[in-house]
């Protein structure tokens, strides 16, 4: 069975190999950090084995109910979004009903959502 760390790495490797995204680093060595996303607004998002870390905010995967892509312009389509750098945002809705928005992820929003979907399914 594939562990959580490898599920996250797989989604980001697929995005890099297909040329969809390049604004992240994958940590293959055994550290707590698995992936670091470099946001277009100079923010950094760390994915660890147990949580997403955004500056001082820690969101444990076990508290995530759903994560979804939200474009800045509702008319915008995913096909168009794949070709632009400063696209949409990812909204993370926690089980307690609170929401956290990750802004200016660039194309890294795709592997992030895919990884979160994999984690949520198995949690």
C-alpha positions as CSV (number, residue, x, y, z in Angstrom):
1,X,0.0,0.0,0.0
2,X,1.3,3.5,-0.9
3,X,1.8,5.7,2.1
4,X,0.6,9.3,2.4
5,X,4.0,10.8,1.6
6,X,4.3,8.9,-1.6
7,X,0.7,9.7,-2.7
8,X,1.5,13.4,-2.4
9,X,4.8,13.1,-4.3
10,X,3.2,11.1,-7.1
11,X,0.6,13.8,-7.8
12,X,3.3,16.5,-8.0
13,X,5.7,14.3,-10.1
14,X,2.8,13.8,-12.6
15,X,2.2,17.5,-12.9
16,X,5.9,18.2,-13.4
17,X,6.3,15.4,-15.9
18,X,3.3,16.6,-18.0
19,X,4.6,20.1,-17.9
20,X,1.6,21.5,-16.0
21,X,3.4,23.0,-13.1
22,X,6.9,23.9,-12.0
23,X,6.5,26.2,-9.0
24,X,7.2,23.6,-6.3
25,X,9.9,21.5,-4.9
26,X,9.5,17.8,-4.1
27,X,11.6,16.5,-1.2
28,X,12.5,12.9,-1.9
29,X,14.7,12.4,1.2
30,X,13.1,11.5,4.5
31,X,12.2,14.8,6.0
32,X,9.0,16.0,7.5
33,X,8.4,18.3,4.5
34,X,7.2,16.5,1.4
35,X,6.5,19.4,-1.0
36,X,7.0,23.1,-0.9
37,X,4.8,25.2,-3.2
38,X,6.0,28.6,-4.2
39,X,3.0,30.9,-4.6
40,X,2.9,33.7,-7.1
41,X,2.6,36.2,-4.2
42,X,5.9,35.0,-2.6
43,X,4.0,32.9,-0.1
44,X,5.1,29.4,0.6
45,X,2.9,26.4,1.3
46,X,4.5,23.3,2.9
47,X,2.9,19.8,2.7
48,X,4.0,17.5,5.4
49,X,2.9,13.9,6.2
50,X,0.2,15.2,8.6
51,X,-0.7,18.8,7.5
52,X,-0.5,21.8,5.2
53,X,1.5,24.6,6.7
54,X,0.8,28.2,5.5
55,X,3.0,30.7,7.3
56,X,1.8,30.2,10.9
57,X,-1.4,28.3,10.0
58,X,-1.4,24.5,10.3
59,X,-4.3,22.5,8.7
60,X,-4.1,18.8,9.6
61,X,-5.3,16.6,6.8
62,X,-7.6,14.8,9.3
63,X,-9.6,18.1,9.7
64,X,-10.2,18.6,5.9
65,X,-13.7,17.9,4.6
66,X,-13.1,19.0,1.0
67,X,-10.8,21.0,-1.1
68,X,-11.8,22.6,-4.4
69,X,-10.5,24.9,-7.1
70,X,-12.1,28.3,-7.4
71,X,-11.3,30.6,-10.3
72,X,-11.0,34.3,-9.8
73,X,-13.3,35.0,-12.7
74,X,-16.3,32.6,-12.7
75,X,-16.4,32.6,-16.5
76,X,-12.9,31.2,-16.7
77,X,-12.6,27.5,-17.6
78,X,-10.1,25.0,-16.5
79,X,-8.7,24.7,-20.0
80,X,-7.9,28.4,-20.0
81,X,-6.6,28.2,-16.5
82,X,-4.0,25.6,-17.5
83,X,-2.4,28.2,-19.7
84,X,-2.3,31.1,-17.3
85,X,0.1,31.7,-14.3
86,X,-2.0,33.6,-11.8
87,X,-5.1,31.5,-11.7
88,X,-7.7,30.9,-9.1
89,X,-7.4,29.6,-5.7
90,X,-7.9,26.4,-3.7
91,X,-10.5,26.6,-0.9
92,X,-10.0,24.1,1.9
93,X,-13.2,23.5,3.9
94,X,-12.6,21.9,7.3
95,X,-15.0,19.5,9.1
96,X,-15.9,22.3,11.5
97,X,-17.2,24.5,8.6
98,X,-14.3,27.0,8.5
99,X,-12.7,27.7,5.2
100,X,-9.1,28.6,4.3
101,X,-8.2,30.0,0.9
102,X,-4.8,29.4,-0.7
103,X,-4.2,32.2,-3.2
104,X,-2.0,32.6,-6.3
105,X,-0.9,28.9,-6.4
106,X,-0.3,29.1,-10.1
107,X,-0.5,25.8,-11.8
108,X,0.4,23.9,-8.6
109,X,-3.3,24.0,-7.7
110,X,-3.8,20.9,-9.9
111,X,-1.5,18.5,-8.1
112,X,-2.4,20.0,-4.7
113,X,-6.1,19.2,-5.2
114,X,-5.3,15.7,-6.6
115,X,-3.1,15.0,-3.6
116,X,-5.7,16.3,-1.1
117,X,-8.4,14.2,-2.8
118,X,-6.2,11.1,-2.4
119,X,-5.6,11.8,1.3
120,X,-9.2,12.7,2.1
121,X,-10.4,9.4,0.5
122,X,-8.1,7.3,2.8
123,X,-8.6,9.3,6.0
